[in-house]
């Protein structure tokens, strides 16, 4: 679905995960729901729609379809490394929704499993070792950097 050669990575990403149901399916897989019946029960999505979205996520390399039972053959859906890399993006979307739509109280608080501290998410400059606010982010065309 997403174009590997697109000039805009956001556009290419939306081609893979830019659908409401796809994002909610991924949220549930991150929450530990791996079987079709679990995901369908959690979301209440039509089975044909869920089947289509899962097939597309497998085709795009975001999920792997792994057998967990032989008779009858049944599968569960597991994140690939490509899918696991979506974690920060989903957390960013969630935190944005918490800020602008949760009426002051986020419905879910994400915490570090080791120390139980609520998580932050931001952009960090490794050279300066500082958080970078949106007004200090700039972009450059990587293709022009290659030619210099």
C-alpha positions in Angstrom: 0.0 0.0 0.0 2.6 2.6 1.1 5.1 3.7 -1.5 8.7 3.0 -0.6 9.9 5.8 -3.0 7.5 8.5 -2.0 9.0 11.9 -1.4 7.0 12.3 1.8 7.4 9.7 4.5 4.2 10.8 6.2 2.2 10.1 2.9 3.9 6.7 2.6 3.1 5.8 6.2 -0.5 6.9 5.9 -0.8 4.5 2.9 -0.1 1.7 5.3 -1.7 2.7 8.6 -3.8 5.8 7.8 -7.1 4.1 8.4 -9.1 4.3 11.7 -9.6 0.6 12.0 -6.0 -0.2 11.1 -4.7 2.1 13.9 -7.2 0.6 16.4 -6.2 -3.0 15.4 -2.5 -2.1 16.0 -3.4 -0.5 19.3 -5.0 -3.8 20.4 -2.1 -5.9 19.1 0.2 -3.7 21.2 -2.1 -4.3 24.2 -1.6 -8.1 23.8 -4.6 -9.1 21.7 -3.2 -11.4 19.0 -6.1 -13.6 17.9 -8.8 -12.6 15.4 -11.6 -13.3 17.9 -10.0 -11.2 20.6 -9.4 -8.2 18.3 -12.9 -8.5 16.9 -14.5 -8.7 20.4 -12.4 -5.7 21.6 -13.2 -3.5 18.6 -16.7 -4.7 17.6 -15.5 -4.3 14.0 -17.2 -6.3 11.2 -15.4 -9.6 10.6 -14.9 -8.9 6.9 -13.4 -5.5 7.6 -11.1 -6.9 10.3 -10.0 -9.7 8.0 -9.2 -7.2 5.2 -7.2 -5.0 7.5 -5.2 -7.8 9.1 -4.4 -9.3 5.6 -3.2 -5.8 4.5 -1.0 -5.4 7.6 0.5 -8.8 7.0 1.1 -8.0 3.3 2.7 -4.7 4.3 5.1 -6.5 6.7 3.7 -4.9 9.8 2.2 -8.1 11.3 3.1 -11.8 11.0 0.4 -14.4 10.8 1.5 -17.2 13.0 -0.3 -20.5 13.5 -1.2 -21.3 17.2 -3.5 -24.3 16.6 -3.5 -27.2 14.0 -7.0 -28.6 14.1 -8.7 -26.5 13.0 -5.9 -24.3 11.8 -6.0 -21.0 13.6 -3.6 -18.1 13.5 -2.7 -15.1 15.7 -1.1 -11.9 14.6 2.3 -10.7 15.9 4.1 -7.5 15.4 7.1 -7.7 13.1 10.1 -5.4 13.8 8.6 -3.0 11.3 5.3 -3.1 13.3 7.0 -2.7 16.7 8.7 0.5 15.4 5.2 2.0 15.3 5.0 2.1 19.1 6.3 5.7 19.5 4.0 6.9 16.8 0.9 5.4 18.4 1.9 6.7 21.8 2.3 10.2 20.2 -1.2 10.0 18.7 -2.6 8.9 22.0 -0.9 11.6 24.0 -2.1 14.2 21.5 -5.6 12.9 22.0 -5.1 13.0 25.7 -4.1 16.6 25.6 -6.8 17.8 23.2 -9.8 15.5 23.7 -9.6 13.8 27.1 -11.3 16.6 29.1 -8.3 16.8 31.5 -8.2 13.2 32.4 -6.5 10.7 30.0 -8.4 7.4 29.8 -5.1 5.4 29.9 -1.8 6.3 31.5 1.3 4.6 30.0 3.9 3.7 32.6 7.4 2.2 32.7 7.0 -1.4 33.7 10.1 -1.4 35.9 9.4 1.7 38.0 5.8 2.5 37.4 6.6 6.1 36.3 4.3 7.7 33.7 6.0 8.0 30.3 6.9 11.2 28.4 7.4 11.3 24.7 9.3 13.9 22.8 12.0 14.8 20.3 15.5 14.6 21.6 18.8 15.9 20.1 21.5 13.4 20.8 24.3 15.9 20.1 23.1 18.6 22.5 21.3 16.1 24.9 18.2 18.3 25.1 14.5 18.1 24.3 13.7 19.9 21.1 10.4 21.8 20.9 8.5 21.9 17.5 9.6 25.5 16.8 13.2 24.4 16.8 12.8 21.5 14.4 13.8 22.1 10.8 13.9 19.8 7.8 16.3 19.3 4.9 15.9 17.3 1.7 18.1 14.2 2.1 18.4 13.9 -1.7 20.2 17.3 -1.8 22.5 16.1 1.0 23.5 13.1 -1.0 24.6 15.2 -4.0 26.9 17.5 -2.0 
